[in-house]
Amino acid sequence: MSFRTAACLAAALAAAACGHHPDDAGMVPIFDQVVFGSGNLDTPLGTVYRWERPVRVAARGKRKAGSMAGLERVLAEISGAAPLAIALTPTPQDAAADIIVFFEDGEAYLDYLSRRGARVNESRRAAIAAGYCWSITWTVGHEIDEAALFVGGGGTPAEAAKRLRQCLYHELAHAVGLAYHPSDAFSILNHESVTARFTRIDRVLLALLYSGSVSSGMKRADALRAAAKILPNLPRPKE
């Protein structure tokens, strides 16, 4: 972890402890990084991609009590932060599911990707075999239409529980449109963050993306202007 990143995380943790909120001026660049990839790509995405309908989630693989409770908790937090109807379907093989979460069943996940036409190369197979979490989304027009997630296992019970939390929060954030990783923000999407759940920043990002002033297909410049305008008026999500 770089000194700059460590200092940033320390400052964010201190602000959260004091009850302060992220600086409004700093949230728009984070929104730009996470939604459009401005910090990750030479040419950022030019439009908004998000869900425009209620989302049904199906869980497959090793459906343990803890993993199912964790999944439902994350879905509840997403719907609490954003006006997005997202909920678990009781049927694992529900053909109408929009997001499918594969718990520890890498072969089933890779087979699903192959049948959906996604590229499955050796590096992806190796990552899944090693237990790395993964997500992929499909779009129709500028709307997210489907997503599939893999949540790996392994390690001690404490390590497995932490990995479960981190993977579910991180990959489901990707699946609903927070597509990229911020460089320094204290966010579940930052690979160098110390958090294992959504932070206040993540909840603000979800609220911005699914606000009534932003819609799928909106041009990047228009969406950033809308985010800057509505940000001061958003209800402040709790940590």
Summary of the structure (lengths in Angstrom):
residues: 239
radius of gyration: 17.4
end to end distance: 23.9
largest distance: 49.4
contacts: 739
relative contact order: 0.20
helix: 45%
strand: 14%
